[in-house]
Amino acid sequence: DIRDVVFQGDVFSTPCTTLEFGLEEGITVEPDSFNFRWLATVAGVDDAKSYVGREVSCSGATFGPRKPMIDYLKMMDSLLTNKYYPLGPTDQGAHNYIRYEQKVNEIEDVPNRTRRVQNMQGQTSWERNGKYIVDSSANITPVIHQWDRHADLCHWPNEMLS
């Protein structure tokens, strides 16, 4: 993710001791959803059906120490090797499959608006402190992801640069 990310601060100002999976707010796996199709591509339709109703984590909001991150990336590679091309956002399916099946150790689900990343895809509102978007404790969120899903924020990145 590069198009839809704004850095407001140091993403590692808080120590990272686990493999952090940033949760999407209000987004679950549903039979007619993109997330369902991405999971089905990676895990098969039957497994994807077993995840219906489960909260989705965003693959673009994953942080971790070296060893758990390498384990995660190796698992992602093994799940995505030989999948259709162009690959598209199937990485999100692999990411959530790893999470649901605990395919790597040290995964921590991080609720949206609480730590390093604010995933705005499912948000219907947000709080600001001046030009910064803040978390549920009014702290500046270091990374704002998916801001471009909201027309009200179309000029916000330019505000950040001024």
GUFILUM-533529 format. One record per residue: residue number from 1; x, y, z of N, C-alpha, C in turn. Coordinates in Angstrom, 3 decimals. Example, Ala and Ser with C-alpha at 12.3 -4.5 7.8 and 13.67 -1.06 7.14 Angstrom:
% GUFILUM-533529
n, nu, nv, nw, cau, cav, caw, cu, cv, cw
1, 13.190, -5.690, 7.800, 12.300, -4.500, 7.800, 13.200, -3.300, 7.800
2, 12.850, -2.250, 7.080, 13.670, -1.060, 7.140, 12.900, 0.030, 7.870
% end
This chain:
% GUFILUM-533529
n, nu, nv, nw, cau, cav, caw, cu, cv, cw
1, 0.850, -1.189, 0.000, 0.000, 0.000, 0.000, 0.887, 1.240, 0.000
2, 0.730, 2.043, -0.997, 1.469, 3.296, -1.047, 0.529, 4.453, -1.364
3, -0.463, 4.201, -2.195, -1.393, 5.233, -2.630, -2.278, 5.719, -1.499
4, -2.630, 4.849, -0.591, -3.640, 5.182, 0.415, -3.097, 5.208, 1.842
5, -1.826, 5.586, 1.974, -1.185, 5.628, 3.289, -0.595, 7.014, 3.528
6, -0.835, 7.559, 4.719, -0.206, 8.801, 5.145, 0.459, 8.536, 6.496
7, 1.733, 8.906, 6.589, 2.463, 8.784, 7.854, 2.353, 10.100, 8.598
8, 1.835, 10.021, 9.826, 1.693, 11.204, 10.683, 2.724, 11.209, 11.800
9, 3.462, 10.117, 11.953, 4.424, 10.016, 13.032, 5.264, 8.759, 12.887
10, 6.095, 8.512, 13.876, 7.006, 7.364, 13.888, 6.237, 6.097, 14.233
11, 6.135, 5.196, 13.274, 5.362, 3.972, 13.447, 5.967, 3.055, 14.520
12, 7.252, 3.215, 14.798, 7.903, 2.360, 15.791, 8.206, 3.103, 17.093
13, 7.509, 4.183, 17.357, 7.714, 4.895, 18.627, 7.249, 4.047, 19.807
14, 6.318, 3.135, 19.562, 5.899, 2.144, 20.554, 6.589, 0.835, 20.191
15, 7.269, 0.184, 21.146, 7.950, -1.071, 20.817, 6.984, -2.103, 20.222
16, 7.489, -2.859, 19.267, 6.703, -3.885, 18.599, 7.251, -5.242, 19.041
17, 6.491, -5.964, 19.860, 6.975, -7.217, 20.434, 6.241, -8.451, 19.924
18, 5.137, -8.246, 19.212, 4.359, -9.351, 18.651, 4.089, -9.061, 17.182
19, 3.516, -10.004, 16.499, 3.098, -9.809, 15.116, 1.717, -9.161, 15.156
20, 1.668, -7.870, 14.913, 0.434, -7.095, 15.047, -0.368, -7.136, 13.763
21, -1.606, -7.622, 13.873, -2.549, -7.635, 12.759, -3.600, -6.570, 13.036
22, -3.568, -5.495, 12.247, -4.522, -4.409, 12.423, -5.897, -4.792, 11.903
23, -6.892, -4.683, 12.763, -8.257, -5.066, 12.389, -8.959, -3.949, 11.629
24, -9.825, -4.356, 10.724, -10.696, -3.416, 10.022, -11.877, -3.134, 10.943
25, -12.404, -1.963, 10.862, -13.528, -1.584, 11.719, -14.840, -1.865, 11.016
26, -15.643, -2.764, 11.586, -16.968, -3.036, 11.055, -16.975, -3.880, 9.791
27, -15.869, -4.514, 9.446, -15.820, -5.333, 8.235, -15.648, -6.797, 8.633
28, -16.569, -7.621, 8.170, -16.512, -9.053, 8.428, -16.552, -9.807, 7.104
29, -16.188, -11.072, 7.161, -16.272, -11.925, 5.978, -17.746, -12.233, 5.739
30, -18.222, -11.929, 4.562, -19.605, -12.203, 4.183, -19.606, -12.951, 2.852
31, -20.614, -13.798, 2.604, -20.617, -14.648, 1.405, -20.452, -13.898, 0.081
32, -20.915, -12.658, 0.010, -20.832, -11.914, -1.250, -19.715, -10.869, -1.238
33, -18.769, -10.989, -0.309, -17.749, -9.951, -0.140, -16.455, -10.274, -0.876
34, -15.677, -9.222, -1.115, -14.342, -9.416, -1.665, -13.528, -10.315, -0.745
35, -13.606, -10.082, 0.559, -12.811, -10.873, 1.502, -13.136, -12.358, 1.408
36, -14.394, -12.685, 1.198, -14.778, -14.091, 1.016, -14.094, -14.665, -0.227
37, -14.164, -13.932, -1.329, -13.561, -14.423, -2.578, -12.045, -14.567, -2.445
38, -11.402, -13.628, -1.764, -9.950, -13.720, -1.579, -9.594, -14.921, -0.704
39, -10.379, -15.146, 0.350, -10.151, -16.323, 1.200, -10.382, -17.614, 0.420
40, -11.433, -17.649, -0.395, -11.729, -18.846, -1.190, -10.601, -19.147, -2.170
41, -9.979, -18.121, -2.722, -8.857, -18.308, -3.641, -7.692, -18.993, -2.935
42, -7.465, -18.638, -1.699, -6.328, -19.161, -0.941, -6.670, -20.466, -0.228
43, -7.816, -20.518, 0.427, -8.137, -21.635, 1.335, -9.191, -22.583, 0.791
44, -9.866, -22.195, -0.269, -10.959, -22.997, -0.796, -12.298, -22.487, -0.289
45, -13.353, -22.789, -1.023, -14.688, -22.277, -0.718, -15.196, -22.791, 0.630
46, -14.985, -24.078, 0.935, -15.497, -24.627, 2.195, -14.886, -23.928, 3.397
47, -13.570, -23.735, 3.380, -12.940, -23.013, 4.492, -13.436, -21.576, 4.540
48, -13.540, -20.932, 3.378, -14.018, -19.546, 3.350, -15.406, -19.449, 3.981
49, -16.268, -20.434, 3.719, -17.609, -20.431, 4.328, -17.522, -20.506, 5.847
50, -16.518, -21.208, 6.370, -16.384, -21.343, 7.830, -15.950, -20.043, 8.494
51, -15.465, -19.074, 7.713, -15.007, -17.796, 8.269, -16.071, -16.701, 8.178
52, -17.226, -17.006, 7.602, -18.282, -15.995, 7.469, -18.638, -15.447, 8.850
53, -18.720, -14.116, 8.926, -19.045, -13.435, 10.173, -17.835, -13.046, 10.997
54, -16.664, -13.518, 10.624, -15.456, -13.189, 11.381, -14.901, -11.841, 10.959
55, -14.355, -11.127, 11.924, -13.767, -9.816, 11.678, -12.545, -9.943, 10.765
56, -12.362, -8.955, 9.898, -11.287, -8.959, 8.923, -10.120, -8.111, 9.433
57, -8.930, -8.605, 9.179, -7.702, -7.855, 9.428, -7.159, -7.379, 8.091
58, -6.558, -6.218, 8.076, -6.023, -5.648, 6.847, -4.560, -6.051, 6.683
59, -4.236, -6.681, 5.572, -2.856, -7.112, 5.338, -1.899, -5.922, 5.237
60, -2.404, -4.762, 4.887, -1.568, -3.567, 4.784, -1.241, -2.933, 6.115
61, -1.686, -3.529, 7.216, -1.447, -2.980, 8.548, -0.822, -4.043, 9.451
62, 0.247, -4.661, 8.959, 0.909, -5.735, 9.692, 2.303, -5.274, 10.098
63, 2.594, -5.395, 11.368, 3.896, -5.015, 11.900, 4.389, -6.126, 12.793
64, 5.706, -6.250, 12.924, 6.224, -7.261, 13.827, 7.728, -7.257, 13.925
65, 8.235, -7.908, 14.959, 9.680, -8.085, 15.083, 10.187, -9.002, 13.963
66, 11.461, -9.002, 13.770, 12.084, -9.694, 12.634, 11.654, -11.153, 12.500
67, 11.827, -11.984, 13.497, 11.568, -13.425, 13.383, 10.099, -13.715, 13.071
68, 9.145, -13.196, 13.851, 7.742, -13.470, 13.504, 7.356, -12.918, 12.126
69, 7.927, -11.768, 11.733, 7.609, -11.194, 10.424, 8.154, -12.070, 9.305
70, 9.342, -12.604, 9.467, 9.901, -13.504, 8.454, 9.051, -14.767, 8.346
71, 8.626, -15.318, 9.488, 7.742, -16.495, 9.462, 6.441, -16.182, 8.721
72, 5.885, -15.022, 8.993, 4.650, -14.574, 8.342, 4.855, -14.451, 6.831
73, 5.941, -13.795, 6.423, 6.182, -13.588, 4.991, 6.443, -14.911, 4.270
74, 7.108, -15.827, 4.920, 7.308, -17.157, 4.315, 5.968, -17.870, 4.139
75, 5.104, -17.762, 5.121, 3.785, -18.386, 5.018, 2.968, -17.719, 3.912
76, 3.026, -16.391, 3.837, 2.337, -15.678, 2.751, 2.841, -16.186, 1.402
77, 4.148, -16.303, 1.257, 4.730, -16.766, 0.005, 4.244, -18.170, -0.350
78, 4.214, -19.051, 0.644, 3.781, -20.422, 0.360, 2.306, -20.479, -0.039
79, 1.483, -19.610, 0.534, 0.060, -19.599, 0.203, -0.229, -18.950, -1.148
80, 0.622, -18.021, -1.549, 0.349, -17.262, -2.773, 1.105, -17.774, -3.996
81, 2.087, -18.643, -3.779, 2.819, -19.219, -4.910, 1.851, -20.029, -5.766
82, 1.944, -19.833, -7.055, 1.124, -20.536, -8.050, -0.354, -20.146, -8.028
83, -0.683, -19.027, -7.416, -2.053, -18.518, -7.519, -2.167, -17.728, -8.815
84, -3.399, -17.427, -9.209, -3.606, -16.772, -10.487, -2.897, -15.415, -10.562
85, -2.569, -15.013, -11.785, -1.953, -13.715, -12.021, -2.839, -12.939, -12.977
86, -3.048, -11.650, -12.893, -2.413, -10.839, -11.866, -2.978, -11.174, -10.487
87, -2.114, -11.135, -9.519, -2.464, -11.590, -8.181, -3.565, -10.745, -7.545
88, -3.522, -9.433, -7.734, -4.535, -8.581, -7.123, -4.449, -8.617, -5.617
89, -5.540, -8.338, -4.926, -5.517, -8.237, -3.467, -5.698, -9.582, -2.739
90, -5.351, -10.681, -3.400, -5.485, -11.988, -2.751, -4.607, -12.092, -1.508
91, -3.604, -11.216, -1.389, -2.780, -11.237, -0.175, -3.634, -11.051, 1.074
92, -4.724, -10.300, 0.958, -5.634, -10.114, 2.092, -6.271, -11.450, 2.496
93, -6.603, -12.284, 1.523, -7.146, -13.611, 1.818, -6.120, -14.476, 2.533
94, -4.886, -14.481, 2.032, -3.823, -15.260, 2.674, -3.568, -14.752, 4.085
95, -3.541, -13.444, 4.238, -3.305, -12.811, 5.543, -4.354, -13.257, 6.567
96, -5.623, -13.190, 6.190, -6.672, -13.572, 7.127, -6.718, -15.086, 7.346
97, -6.397, -15.864, 6.348, -6.304, -17.321, 6.527, -5.223, -17.650, 7.559
98, -4.071, -16.992, 7.453, -3.001, -17.185, 8.443, -3.509, -16.851, 9.837
99, -4.248, -15.786, 9.931, -4.787, -15.351, 11.236, -5.833, -16.320, 11.767
100, -6.806, -16.678, 10.947, -7.886, -17.549, 11.405, -7.376, -18.925, 11.792
101, -6.377, -19.411, 11.066, -5.854, -20.757, 11.320, -4.600, -20.757, 12.191
102, -4.193, -19.559, 12.662, -2.995, -19.424, 13.503, -1.808, -20.172, 12.881
103, -1.526, -19.837, 11.627, -0.457, -20.496, 10.865, 0.936, -20.045, 11.279
104, 1.038, -18.940, 12.004, 2.307, -18.489, 12.567, 2.076, -18.099, 14.024
105, 3.147, -18.062, 14.774, 3.067, -17.729, 16.202, 3.071, -16.226, 16.423
106, 2.644, -15.850, 17.599, 2.747, -14.476, 18.111, 1.835, -13.470, 17.427
107, 0.717, -13.910, 16.835, -0.227, -12.965, 16.229, -1.030, -12.281, 17.330
108, -1.092, -10.972, 17.249, -1.923, -10.175, 18.159, -2.910, -9.373, 17.324
109, -4.200, -9.559, 17.563, -5.222, -8.747, 16.901, -5.235, -7.373, 17.560
110, -5.062, -6.341, 16.751, -5.022, -4.975, 17.265, -6.268, -4.240, 16.781
111, -7.179, -3.910, 17.700, -8.385, -3.181, 17.298, -8.051, -1.861, 16.606
112, -8.853, -1.500, 15.635, -8.650, -0.245, 14.923, -8.721, 0.930, 15.890
113, -7.995, 1.981, 15.553, -7.938, 3.228, 16.323, -7.263, 3.055, 17.678
114, -6.397, 2.041, 17.836, -5.769, 1.847, 19.147, -4.240, 1.829, 19.136
115, -3.607, 1.736, 17.984, -2.147, 1.636, 18.019, -1.501, 2.333, 16.832
116, -0.756, 1.615, 16.015, 0.072, 2.199, 14.953, -0.692, 2.642, 13.718
117, -1.759, 1.921, 13.396, -2.457, 2.146, 12.119, -3.943, 2.346, 12.371
118, -4.501, 3.295, 11.646, -5.946, 3.453, 11.617, -6.393, 3.060, 10.210
119, -7.096, 1.930, 10.128, -7.644, 1.454, 8.859, -9.005, 2.103, 8.667
120, -9.124, 2.960, 7.696, -10.323, 3.777, 7.572, -11.385, 3.212, 6.635
121, -11.107, 2.088, 5.994, -12.055, 1.495, 5.043, -13.467, 1.411, 5.619
122, -13.610, 0.845, 6.797, -14.932, 0.632, 7.375, -15.400, 1.721, 8.321
123, -14.553, 2.711, 8.559, -14.936, 3.779, 9.480, -16.001, 4.673, 8.861
124, -16.931, 5.105, 9.697, -17.939, 6.066, 9.254, -17.671, 7.451, 9.820
125, -16.711, 7.524, 10.739, -16.329, 8.809, 11.331, -14.877, 8.711, 11.779
126, -14.316, 9.850, 12.101, -12.958, 9.906, 12.618, -12.819, 11.194, 13.404
127, -11.807, 11.238, 14.228, -11.543, 12.425, 15.052, -10.248, 13.061, 14.588
128, -10.220, 14.385, 14.652, -9.009, 15.117, 14.279, -8.589, 16.036, 15.409
129, -7.295, 16.258, 15.464, -6.705, 17.264, 16.339, -5.860, 18.130, 15.417
130, -6.418, 19.254, 14.999, -5.752, 20.067, 13.991, -5.712, 19.304, 12.681
131, -4.541, 19.198, 12.107, -4.434, 18.488, 10.829, -4.256, 16.987, 11.001
132, -4.102, 16.511, 12.217, -3.857, 15.097, 12.479, -5.141, 14.316, 12.766
133, -5.175, 13.083, 12.295, -6.245, 12.153, 12.657, -5.768, 11.403, 13.897
134, -6.641, 11.324, 14.903, -6.244, 10.749, 16.188, -6.994, 9.445, 16.465
135, -6.456, 8.690, 17.414, -7.046, 7.403, 17.779, -8.120, 7.567, 18.848
136, -8.593, 6.463, 19.384, -9.681, 6.493, 20.369, -9.272, 7.118, 21.690
137, -7.963, 7.315, 21.911, -7.474, 7.986, 23.121, -6.991, 9.399, 22.827
138, -7.308, 9.923, 21.654, -6.940, 11.266, 21.197, -5.444, 11.415, 20.926
139, -4.720, 10.298, 20.750, -3.316, 10.329, 20.366, -3.219, 10.318, 18.844
140, -2.208, 10.966, 18.314, -1.986, 10.963, 16.872, -1.656, 9.543, 16.429
141, -2.417, 9.027, 15.476, -2.155, 7.697, 14.919, -1.004, 7.827, 13.925
142, 0.080, 7.050, 14.111, 1.226, 7.196, 13.212, 0.921, 6.950, 11.733
143, 0.073, 5.978, 11.421, -0.207, 5.645, 10.029, -1.716, 5.676, 9.792
144, -2.113, 6.426, 8.791, -3.514, 6.445, 8.375, -3.585, 5.698, 7.049
145, -4.355, 4.619, 7.039, -4.464, 3.743, 5.875, -5.894, 3.799, 5.347
146, -6.044, 3.856, 4.053, -7.339, 3.845, 3.375, -8.124, 5.150, 3.569
147, -7.418, 6.243, 3.800, -8.061, 7.547, 3.950, -8.846, 7.919, 2.690
148, -8.392, 7.412, 1.546, -8.998, 7.817, 0.276, -10.367, 7.191, 0.020
149, -10.877, 6.428, 0.979, -12.235, 5.881, 0.852, -13.284, 6.922, 1.242
150, -12.832, 8.085, 1.698, -13.737, 9.117, 2.213, -13.547, 10.437, 1.459
151, -14.574, 10.863, 0.759, -14.504, 12.096, -0.020, -14.160, 13.297, 0.850
152, -14.596, 13.292, 2.116, -14.315, 14.412, 3.013, -12.824, 14.583, 3.294
153, -12.039, 13.559, 3.006, -10.600, 13.630, 3.280, -9.756, 13.807, 2.016
154, -10.391, 14.094, 0.880, -9.633, 14.142, -0.377, -8.528, 15.198, -0.363
155, -8.668, 16.276, 0.380, -7.634, 17.311, 0.446, -6.757, 17.184, 1.683
156, -7.091, 16.251, 2.560, -6.371, 16.117, 3.823, -4.865, 15.855, 3.664
157, -4.413, 14.982, 2.762, -2.959, 14.781, 2.648, -2.209, 16.072, 2.312
158, -2.809, 16.943, 1.522, -2.165, 18.225, 1.226, -2.080, 19.096, 2.463
159, -3.070, 19.015, 3.351, -3.011, 19.735, 4.623, -1.827, 19.251, 5.448
160, -1.590, 17.918, 5.396, -0.482, 17.353, 6.158, 0.859, 17.885, 5.668
161, 0.966, 18.186, 4.395, 2.219, 18.665, 3.819, 2.455, 20.149, 4.075
162, 1.406, 20.878, 4.437, 1.563, 22.323, 4.615, 2.041, 22.668, 6.011
% end
